[in-house]
Amino acid sequence: MKKSLNKKMNNPFLISKNCYLRPVEISDASLIQKWHNDTELRRLGSGSGLPVTREKEEEDIKSACNSKNEAYLMIVKKRDNKTIGFIRFNYIDSISKNVWLRMIIGDKKAWGKGYAQNALGCFLKWLFCELNIHRITLETYATNKRALKFFEKMGFKKEGILRKAHFTDGKYYDIISYGLLKKEFEKIK
């Protein structure tokens, strides 16, 4: 059974229990644009609040693919090969081995089914164990209670609050900063 599953996977780079991560492609631009322009996803933290065009997404994908300091991978369900989200990092400091993480499960039907946990766990293992990254930083909106709980469950430590740094629905809200060190990950993996 496992062998037939692998034949279905399209260009897998990292493989977890229920999903795999593959490199982003230009053909993903329309789907990513849809997620970035979705009202609920923007409110939870997927964009600047300004409309995003397909051309802008294509430029971003090309830039990421040509960068030596970034990885941009799509999260795909093994069962049906459906792309449900993305995960990516940018180097903050290549000498200190620090990266900035971004992630979204854009397919709302995939929420709460373990895909995010599997994808992030696989990605973290790759970053810490293969790329020898020392530290991962991420931010999420204080209003995104699911994300706050999820990242803490994954071992991230709350490190700070950017007070009233996010504006939505006519109000300012805090942004929460999280970090995860390699030695912390080694204890929980």
N, C-alpha and C positions, 0 to 999 in steps of 0.2 A: 504493500500500500504506500509506504513512504517513497519508494522509487517513482511511482506514478505521480505522486504529488510534486516531486522535484521537476519532473518533465513539464508540468504545467507552469511553474514559476518563470516569470519573465525577467531575465537578467538579475538574479538575486545577488546581493552583496553581503548582507548579513541575514541569518535565518534564526527565527525564534520559534517558540512552541506553536503559535497560531497565526503568525504573520511573518513577512520578510521585508527587508529594506532593500530598495534598488535605487540606483542613481536617478535623479530627476532628469527629465527629457523636455525638450521644447514642446512636445505634444501635451505635456501636463499643464501648460500655461492657462488654458481655459478653466480647468478644474480648480487650480489654485486661485485664479481670479474670482471664481464663484465663491470660494470660501472667504477670501479677503473682503468681498463686498457683501457678505451675508450679515444682516443686522445683528442677529444674536451672537454670532461668532466675533464680530467687531467689539460688541459690548463686553465679551469675555476676554478679549485681548489679542485678536488676530490682525490688527491693523491700525492705521493712523486715523481712521474715520473718513478719510478722503477716498473718493472712488478710484479704483485701480483698473487700468485697461489691460487687455490681453498683451498688447505691445510692451507695456511696462513689465508685466510678468515675464515675458520672453527675454527682455533685456536683463532682468534679475537672474534668470536661469543661466543665460550665456555668461554673465559675469561670474556666477558661482562655479560654473563648470570650468572656467578658465583660471580660477584662483587656486593657488597652492596652499592657501590658508583657510579653506572652507570646505565643508562637506554638506551636501544638500541631498537628502534621500527621501524617497516616497515610502510610505507605510502601506503595504498591500496584504490583504487577507489571503492566507494560503488556500482556504477552502474554495473560493470562487475567483481569485485573482483580481478582486476589486480594490482599487486604490482608495484608501480611507483617510489619509493624512500625510503629513510630512514631519521630518525632524531634521534639524540642521545646526551646524555650529560655525562660528567665525572665531579665528584666533583673536584674542585680546592682546596677548603678549607671548610671542613664540619663544622667547628666552626662558621665561618663567613657566611655560607650558600651561597657560591659562586659556580657557575658551569660553565663549558666550553661546548659550544654548537657546534654541527656539523650537517649539513643537506644537502641532495642532492635530487633533482628530477632527477633520472637517465634516465627515459623514456622521451626522447625528445618530443614525441608526446603529452605529458601531460603538456609541458611548456606553460605558458600564459593562463591557463584555471582556475586559482584560487585554485588549489590543494595545492600549497605551502603555500599560505596565510591561507587557512582553517586548514591545518595540523599544521603549526607553531602557529597559534592563539590558537588552542586547547591545544597544548603542553605547551605554555606559561602559559595559565590559570591553567593547572595542576601543573606546577612547582611553580608558585607564590601563588596560592590559596590553594592547597592541601599539597604541600611539604614545603611551607613557605620558598622558596628560596628567598634570598635577592637581588642577582645580577647574571646576565647572561653575559658572555663574549663570543665573537666569532671573528674570523678573516676571511677576504676574500681578494682575490687578487685585486689590484687596476685596473687591466685590465678587471675584471668581472663587467662591468657597470650595467648589469641587477641585480646582487646580491646587489651591492651598493644601488641602487634605492629601491630594495625590502626591505632590512633590515631597511633602513631609514623610509620607509612607515609603517613598522611594529613597529616603535617607538624606534628603537635602535639609540643610539647617537654615532657619530664618536668620538673616544677618542684618537686616535694616529695613527702614521704611522711608520711602520717598513721599514725604507728606504732600497730599493734595496735588499730585503730579499728573493725574489722569482726569480728563473732563469728559463726561458723558451724561446724557439726559438732563442737561442744565445744571449739573453739580460737579464739584471736584472730589476725587477719591484718591486714596493712597495707593501706591505701588509697593509691593513687597519684594525685597531682594533676597534671593536664596543662593547658597553655595554648597558644594560638595567636594571634599578633598579625596584624593586617591586612597589615603589610609583609612578614611571613614567607609569608603566603598568596599575595601578589602574586608572590613569587619562584618559587613552585612551581606556580602554576596555568598 
